[in-house]
Amino acid sequence: MYCRLSALNYAATGKEGRASSILQKFMFTMLCMVLVASTVMNFVMIRRNRSLTEHIKSYTAQLSPPIGVPMPDLEGRDSSQALVSLNVRDTNRPTIVFVFSPTRHFCKDNWTNWDRLLENRTNGAWRAVFLNVGTRSTEDFRKTHVLGDYLIEDVTKKTIDDYRVFYTPGSLVIGSDGKIRRSWTGVLNKQDMADLLQEATAIN
């Protein structure tokens, strides 16, 4: 009788051991599958993030002025509504283009910076062109703002597309060879202004 009970207990213990071993193997297999799936998902997400980053960079580049490319004339009208086609190539000095809209708040914030740049211009070292891509300015506006050497309003769609001046305020430095050296979008800070002046006064 004792031997029979011992045998039964041994059998039960053996079954529990096998069941525990199977459960452990199953849990280990599931853990491995989860780790593999997590690794694959992380890899896919990294690929997607890189692709998205490249897409954003490409899109941003398409909206920024083309650096190092010879640019065509700036076209629009002057304050008297006469047609204007201003050559930026083969000039004897660089050109800084200030892109603005008379009604945009950030342009008002930036005007003090532009005034300082004009005050620091010595002997007409560079041409100052104000490009109005917003609504036509009023006479009062033109009286209360220093507008450099040229004011171009009613800017043509071709000029806006060629120069990619879709946002205001903007500041572009164009070399005497007609190529855009550098551009800034938004309100200029002190470092931006220093960099802009350095670009504008550099030897062509």
SEROMI-44026 format. One line per 5 residues: number of its first residue (from 0); their letters; for each residue x, y, z of C-alpha. Coordinates in Angstrom, 2 decimals. Layout:
NUM	A	X:Y:Z  ...
END
This chain:
0	MYCRL	0.00:0.00:0.00  2.80:2.38:0.95  4.68:1.59:-2.24  1.56:2.28:-4.31  1.04:5.70:-2.65
5	SALNY	4.69:6.56:-3.16  4.39:5.69:-6.81  1.30:7.84:-7.16  3.00:10.76:-5.41  6.05:10.37:-7.67
10	AATGK	3.84:10.31:-10.76  1.97:13.42:-9.63  5.22:15.18:-8.84  6.61:14.23:-12.23  3.56:15.62:-14.03
15	EGRAS	3.79:18.90:-12.10  7.45:19.13:-12.96  6.81:18.55:-16.65  3.93:21.04:-16.60  6.16:23.63:-14.91
20	SILQK	8.92:23.00:-17.44  6.48:23.38:-20.34  5.12:26.62:-18.82  8.63:27.99:-18.41  9.50:27.14:-22.00
25	FMFTM	6.25:28.74:-23.17  6.93:31.94:-21.17  10.51:32.06:-22.47  9.28:31.63:-26.04  6.68:34.40:-25.59
30	LCMVL	9.31:36.71:-24.07  11.62:36.08:-27.02  8.80:36.82:-29.45  7.96:40.05:-27.63  11.62:41.14:-27.70
35	VASTV	11.92:40.32:-31.39  8.68:42.17:-32.18  9.82:45.17:-30.12  13.18:45.24:-31.92  11.48:45.08:-35.31
40	MNFVM	9.05:47.87:-34.36  11.89:50.06:-33.11  13.79:49.51:-36.33  10.71:50.38:-38.40  10.08:53.52:-36.32
45	IRRNR	13.70:54.64:-36.72  13.44:54.19:-40.47  10.19:56.13:-40.58  11.59:58.92:-38.41  14.64:59.25:-40.65
50	SLTEH	12.44:59.32:-43.71  10.18:61.94:-42.11  13.19:64.05:-41.11  14.58:63.94:-44.66  11.15:64.82:-46.03
55	IKSYT	10.87:67.82:-43.69  14.38:69.00:-44.65  13.53:68.68:-48.33  10.23:70.53:-47.87  11.91:73.28:-45.85
60	AQLSP	14.61:73.67:-48.51  11.93:74.12:-51.15  10.46:77.01:-49.14  13.80:78.72:-48.48  15.56:81.12:-50.87
65	PIGVP	17.99:79.20:-53.13  21.53:79.74:-51.89  24.34:80.07:-54.44  22.06:80.32:-57.47  22.20:83.29:-59.91
70	MPDLE	18.91:85.11:-59.47  16.71:86.87:-62.03  15.51:90.47:-61.80  13.24:91.58:-58.99  9.96:92.50:-60.65
75	GRDSS	6.99:94.54:-59.48  5.97:98.18:-59.31  7.31:101.23:-57.54  5.31:103.59:-55.32  3.99:105.43:-58.39
80	QALVS	2.84:102.05:-59.82  5.40:102.15:-62.62  6.81:98.76:-63.64  10.13:97.85:-62.05  12.66:95.20:-63.10
85	LNVRD	15.72:95.48:-60.87  18.88:93.67:-61.95  20.76:91.95:-59.10  23.48:90.45:-61.32  26.76:91.96:-62.48
90	TNRPT	26.50:94.88:-60.08  29.44:96.56:-58.38  28.11:95.94:-54.86  26.00:93.43:-52.92  22.26:93.83:-52.47
95	IVFVF	20.28:93.26:-49.30  16.61:92.53:-49.88  14.26:93.22:-47.00  11.04:91.29:-47.48  8.05:92.71:-45.63
100	SPTRH	4.32:93.23:-45.42  3.02:96.60:-44.13  0.37:94.94:-41.99  2.35:92.07:-40.48  3.15:92.43:-36.78
105	FCKDN	6.55:90.71:-36.95  7.66:93.06:-39.71  6.96:95.99:-37.38  9.11:94.30:-34.73  11.92:93.86:-37.25
110	WTNWD	11.90:97.37:-38.65  14.10:98.73:-35.87  16.75:96.15:-36.81  16.55:97.09:-40.48  16.88:100.78:-39.56
115	RLLEN	20.06:100.00:-37.62  21.50:98.12:-40.57  20.83:101.10:-42.84  22.39:103.48:-40.30  25.54:101.33:-40.22
120	RTNGA	25.87:101.28:-44.01  28.96:103.24:-44.99  29.39:104.92:-48.36  26.63:102.89:-49.95  28.60:99.66:-49.50
125	WRAVF	25.49:97.68:-50.43  22.15:98.33:-52.05  19.03:98.22:-49.87  15.89:96.92:-51.57  12.57:96.70:-49.76
130	LNVGT	10.30:94.07:-51.27  6.66:94.39:-50.27  4.91:91.03:-50.72  1.81:92.15:-48.83  -0.81:94.78:-49.52
135	RSTED	0.34:97.99:-51.18  1.80:100.46:-48.71  0.12:103.78:-47.97  1.68:107.19:-48.35  1.81:107.57:-44.56
140	FRKTH	3.63:104.26:-44.28  6.25:105.37:-46.81  6.72:108.67:-44.99  7.30:107.04:-41.61  9.68:104.27:-42.76
145	VLGDY	13.14:104.41:-44.27  12.85:102.30:-47.42  16.43:102.17:-48.66  17.42:102.63:-52.27  14.48:100.84:-53.88
150	LIEDV	10.92:99.96:-52.90  9.21:97.30:-54.98  5.52:96.64:-54.45  2.94:94.53:-56.25  5.68:91.93:-56.54
155	TKKTI	5.10:89.49:-59.39  4.31:85.85:-58.67  7.41:84.89:-60.65  9.66:86.89:-58.32  7.97:85.46:-55.22
160	DDYRV	8.39:81.92:-56.57  11.94:82.44:-57.85  13.16:83.96:-54.59  10.84:81.79:-52.45  9.87:84.78:-50.30
165	FYTPG	6.74:83.15:-48.91  7.20:84.39:-45.34  7.82:87.78:-43.76  9.91:89.36:-42.44  12.81:88.10:-44.52
170	SLVIG	16.34:89.32:-45.17  18.45:88.18:-48.12  22.05:89.00:-48.97  22.78:88.83:-52.71  26.35:89.11:-53.95
175	SDGKI	27.40:91.33:-56.84  27.32:88.18:-58.98  23.57:87.87:-58.40  23.80:84.79:-56.18  22.05:84.63:-52.82
180	RRSWT	24.71:84.23:-50.15  22.47:83.79:-47.15  18.93:84.40:-45.95  17.11:84.92:-42.68  13.40:84.51:-41.93
185	GVLNK	11.81:86.12:-38.89  12.86:88.89:-36.53  16.64:89.36:-36.53  18.63:89.04:-33.33  22.03:90.62:-32.62
190	QDMAD	23.98:87.67:-34.01  21.82:87.60:-37.15  22.51:91.28:-37.76  26.25:90.82:-37.26  26.26:87.87:-39.66
195	LLQEA	24.18:89.79:-42.19  26.53:92.76:-42.18  29.53:90.48:-42.47  28.01:88.80:-45.51  27.06:92.12:-47.08
200	TAIN	30.52:93.65:-46.65  32.50:90.57:-47.66  34.60:90.80:-50.82  32.72:89.49:-53.85
END
